[in-house]
Amino acid sequence: MKTGAVKALKISLAVFAAVVLLAAAASYVYYRDIKKTFIQQVSGRLSSFTGHQVAIGDISIGLSGSISIDDIRMKNPEGFPEGDLVSVQRVYLHIKYRELLHGRFHFDEVAVHSPRLSLTKNSEGKFNISDRIMRLFSGKPGTDYQVNEVRIIKGRIDLNNDGMLRQENISAVLQNLSSNPETKTIIQIKTEFSGGNPVTINGWAYLKDKPRRFNIAVSAEDFQLSAFRSMAEKYRIDTEKAEMDIGLQAEGDDAKGVRVSGKI
């Protein structure tokens, strides 16, 4: 090959490489801008839906049905101190896209990493939960859904920042959640209550039946009472030397009533 041809080929390759790099850079910037706009739109829709200001750090969507949503924060409503009602490190979902064509949300898996719920009461005795969310809980959802498994990993619940009522290291598995009646949901929860006391909850529930039926067992071994020191002092109980084994069983429905048995 002649020298001139070789030189022309090198120049052509260099120009081609530069064009590819520029196109890649422009595509990345364009994708980043679109993604930013999409996250803002999702955050805005969630804010309007819940009545709380919602912020999302990042969203990743895979072609196989995987969706990851990172750094979710739901702020306290007006009338409460600045802070988060809910914060979540990551939510991972695996959705069946084909079911969406039939207007049905079907998830194989939903994993919630490091969720934190911080409930606070104001001077009027009202919790930091918007009226819109309260109506959602009390209303009848019209969405058709099926979730094979929900996992909560290292969760935490605070009530008025009271250590006696705090639950930490919550690990939960809910199997077979559905909008259809006659669906038996399996419940398995492990948590640490009041300063590290391990508590286990197992059972099942028919959440969409009328009446709602359930059977729940709660157990706690070597439950330390040191967190209840202020309550026990007036009864002259030395909480540093007191502990309990607790076992409770509750079954029934919300029409005929609940039968509770247990031992302490």
VMD Tcl script that draws the C-alpha trace (Angstrom):
set ca {
  {0.00 0.00 0.00}
  {1.32 3.40 -0.94}
  {2.35 5.89 1.75}
  {-0.42 8.32 0.79}
  {-3.07 5.64 1.04}
  {-1.80 4.53 4.44}
  {-1.85 8.09 5.70}
  {-5.37 8.62 4.40}
  {-6.50 5.38 6.06}
  {-5.03 6.49 9.41}
  {-6.71 9.87 9.14}
  {-10.02 8.21 8.28}
  {-9.73 5.84 11.25}
  {-8.86 8.72 13.58}
  {-11.82 10.76 12.33}
  {-14.10 7.72 12.69}
  {-12.88 7.11 16.27}
  {-13.42 10.77 17.14}
  {-16.94 10.67 15.71}
  {-17.74 7.51 17.72}
  {-16.40 9.05 20.93}
  {-18.33 12.26 20.38}
  {-21.50 10.31 19.61}
  {-21.02 8.21 22.75}
  {-20.44 11.30 24.89}
  {-23.46 13.06 23.41}
  {-25.62 9.95 23.94}
  {-24.51 9.71 27.56}
  {-25.29 13.38 28.22}
  {-28.66 12.99 26.47}
  {-29.44 9.83 28.44}
  {-28.43 11.52 31.68}
  {-30.70 14.49 30.98}
  {-33.63 12.22 30.06}
  {-33.06 10.11 33.17}
  {-32.93 13.21 35.37}
  {-36.20 14.45 33.89}
  {-37.77 11.01 34.34}
  {-36.73 10.86 38.01}
  {-38.16 14.33 38.59}
  {-41.46 13.29 36.99}
  {-41.67 10.10 39.07}
  {-40.86 12.05 42.25}
  {-43.53 14.61 41.37}
  {-46.17 11.94 40.72}
  {-45.37 10.22 44.03}
  {-45.50 13.54 45.87}
  {-48.93 14.29 44.41}
  {-50.15 10.75 45.13}
  {-48.98 10.58 48.77}
  {-49.32 14.20 49.88}
  {-45.66 14.17 51.01}
  {-42.65 15.61 49.23}
  {-40.84 12.61 47.73}
  {-37.24 12.65 46.49}
  {-35.52 9.84 44.54}
  {-31.77 9.55 44.07}
  {-31.59 7.19 41.08}
  {-33.62 4.73 38.99}
  {-32.27 1.85 36.91}
  {-34.50 -0.21 34.59}
  {-33.43 -3.50 33.03}
  {-34.91 -5.15 29.96}
  {-35.40 -8.41 31.89}
  {-37.92 -6.77 34.25}
  {-35.57 -5.60 37.02}
  {-36.07 -2.12 38.47}
  {-33.86 -0.53 41.15}
  {-34.83 2.69 42.89}
  {-32.16 4.19 45.15}
  {-32.23 6.70 48.01}
  {-35.97 7.30 48.45}
  {-37.04 9.94 50.95}
  {-40.57 10.94 51.92}
  {-40.56 14.16 53.92}
  {-42.71 15.08 56.91}
  {-45.87 17.05 56.03}
  {-46.41 20.67 56.94}
  {-46.84 21.36 60.63}
  {-44.06 18.95 61.65}
  {-40.30 19.47 62.10}
  {-38.08 18.95 59.07}
  {-37.18 15.32 58.57}
  {-38.20 12.11 56.83}
  {-41.29 10.07 57.50}
  {-39.77 7.31 55.38}
  {-36.29 6.75 54.01}
  {-35.19 3.72 51.99}
  {-31.72 2.88 50.75}
  {-32.90 0.80 47.82}
  {-36.02 -0.88 46.45}
  {-35.48 -3.71 43.99}
  {-38.41 -5.00 41.94}
  {-38.69 -7.77 39.39}
  {-41.83 -7.19 37.36}
  {-43.48 -9.29 34.68}
  {-43.91 -6.88 31.77}
  {-46.40 -9.14 29.97}
  {-48.90 -8.76 32.82}
  {-48.89 -4.99 32.33}
  {-50.55 -5.51 28.95}
  {-53.54 -6.93 30.84}
  {-53.59 -4.07 33.37}
  {-52.11 -6.20 36.15}
  {-49.03 -5.57 38.27}
  {-47.26 -8.89 38.85}
  {-43.96 -8.90 40.75}
  {-41.85 -12.00 41.29}
  {-39.87 -10.21 43.95}
  {-39.80 -6.92 45.85}
  {-36.79 -6.30 48.12}
  {-36.68 -3.23 50.37}
  {-33.22 -2.44 51.76}
  {-32.72 -0.46 54.99}
  {-36.17 1.14 55.23}
  {-36.74 3.49 58.14}
  {-40.14 4.69 59.34}
  {-40.07 7.60 61.80}
  {-43.49 8.28 63.33}
  {-43.98 11.47 65.33}
  {-46.99 12.95 67.11}
  {-47.56 16.69 67.31}
  {-49.22 18.63 70.13}
  {-52.65 17.86 68.65}
  {-52.04 14.11 68.81}
  {-51.76 13.74 65.03}
  {-49.10 11.58 63.39}
  {-46.81 12.89 60.64}
  {-48.80 11.04 57.99}
  {-50.75 12.96 55.36}
  {-54.52 12.67 55.13}
  {-54.08 11.40 51.59}
  {-52.11 8.35 52.76}
  {-54.63 7.70 55.52}
  {-57.41 7.69 52.92}
  {-55.40 5.26 50.79}
  {-55.12 2.83 53.69}
  {-58.80 3.07 54.54}
  {-60.08 2.99 50.97}
  {-60.51 0.17 48.46}
  {-57.58 0.02 46.03}
  {-58.66 -0.62 42.46}
  {-55.26 -1.88 41.27}
  {-55.00 -5.54 40.31}
  {-51.71 -6.89 41.68}
  {-49.81 -10.03 42.63}
  {-46.50 -10.08 44.53}
  {-44.92 -13.49 45.02}
  {-42.50 -12.36 47.71}
  {-41.69 -9.15 49.59}
  {-38.47 -8.99 51.61}
  {-37.56 -6.26 54.09}
  {-33.87 -6.15 54.94}
  {-32.53 -4.37 58.01}
  {-35.54 -2.14 58.64}
  {-36.22 0.22 61.54}
  {-39.33 1.80 63.10}
  {-39.16 4.78 65.48}
  {-42.06 6.22 67.45}
  {-41.39 9.71 68.84}
  {-37.71 8.69 68.96}
  {-38.51 6.60 72.06}
  {-35.93 3.84 72.55}
  {-38.43 1.77 74.53}
  {-40.69 1.50 71.46}
  {-37.99 1.29 68.79}
  {-37.74 -1.72 66.50}
  {-34.43 -2.35 64.76}
  {-32.84 -4.89 62.43}
  {-36.25 -5.83 61.07}
  {-36.08 -8.80 58.71}
  {-39.39 -9.74 57.12}
  {-40.68 -12.01 54.38}
  {-44.26 -11.78 53.07}
  {-45.24 -14.41 50.52}
  {-48.20 -14.31 48.15}
  {-49.61 -10.80 48.39}
  {-52.55 -10.29 46.05}
  {-55.55 -8.09 45.37}
  {-57.64 -11.24 44.90}
  {-59.72 -12.65 47.78}
  {-59.09 -16.15 49.12}
  {-55.34 -15.48 48.97}
  {-53.36 -16.76 51.94}
  {-50.40 -14.50 52.75}
  {-47.54 -16.05 54.75}
  {-45.88 -13.73 57.28}
  {-42.40 -14.17 58.81}
  {-40.84 -11.32 60.79}
  {-37.80 -11.04 63.04}
  {-37.02 -7.82 64.87}
  {-35.18 -6.39 67.85}
  {-37.45 -4.50 70.22}
  {-36.60 -2.05 73.01}
  {-32.84 -2.07 72.93}
  {-32.03 -5.38 71.25}
  {-34.65 -7.85 72.51}
  {-35.24 -10.42 69.75}
  {-38.91 -10.92 68.79}
  {-40.22 -13.39 66.20}
  {-43.60 -13.19 64.47}
  {-44.96 -15.97 62.27}
  {-48.37 -16.62 60.80}
  {-50.75 -16.17 57.93}
  {-53.61 -13.87 56.94}
  {-56.32 -13.55 54.30}
  {-55.95 -9.81 53.80}
  {-58.57 -9.35 51.07}
  {-61.30 -11.54 52.49}
  {-64.42 -10.31 54.27}
  {-64.05 -10.86 57.13}
  {-60.24 -10.83 57.26}
  {-58.95 -14.04 58.85}
  {-55.54 -14.43 60.46}
  {-53.40 -16.54 62.76}
  {-50.33 -14.91 64.28}
  {-47.79 -16.21 66.81}
  {-45.38 -13.90 68.67}
  {-42.46 -15.18 70.73}
  {-39.62 -13.55 72.67}
  {-37.09 -15.35 74.86}
  {-34.97 -13.73 77.57}
  {-36.73 -10.40 77.03}
  {-34.74 -7.82 79.02}
  {-36.71 -5.20 80.96}
  {-33.93 -2.63 81.33}
  {-35.54 -0.47 78.62}
  {-38.63 -0.16 80.85}
  {-36.68 1.10 83.87}
  {-38.66 4.33 84.25}
  {-41.99 2.47 84.22}
  {-40.87 -0.25 86.65}
  {-39.25 1.99 89.29}
  {-42.56 2.83 90.97}
  {-43.20 -0.91 91.45}
  {-39.71 -1.41 92.92}
  {-38.72 -3.83 90.21}
  {-35.00 -4.17 89.53}
  {-35.11 -4.23 85.75}
  {-31.39 -5.01 85.50}
  {-32.09 -8.46 86.95}
  {-35.50 -9.10 85.38}
  {-36.25 -10.86 82.11}
  {-39.23 -12.66 80.56}
  {-40.08 -15.40 78.11}
  {-43.16 -14.42 76.14}
  {-45.38 -16.48 73.83}
  {-48.64 -15.17 72.36}
  {-51.06 -16.64 69.83}
  {-53.86 -14.65 68.19}
  {-56.37 -16.04 65.71}
  {-59.76 -15.05 64.41}
  {-61.23 -12.41 62.12}
  {-62.39 -8.81 62.23}
  {-66.08 -9.80 62.36}
  {-66.46 -12.48 65.02}
  {-63.51 -11.38 67.11}
  {-60.04 -12.54 68.08}
  {-58.99 -15.34 70.43}
  {-55.73 -14.69 72.25}
  {-53.75 -17.15 74.34}
  {-50.27 -16.96 75.70}
  {-47.78 -17.40 78.47}
  {-45.28 -15.15 80.20}
}
mol new
graphics top color blue
foreach p $ca { graphics top sphere $p radius 0.5 }
foreach p [lrange $ca 0 end-1] q [lrange $ca 1 end] { graphics top cylinder $p $q radius 0.2 }
display resetview
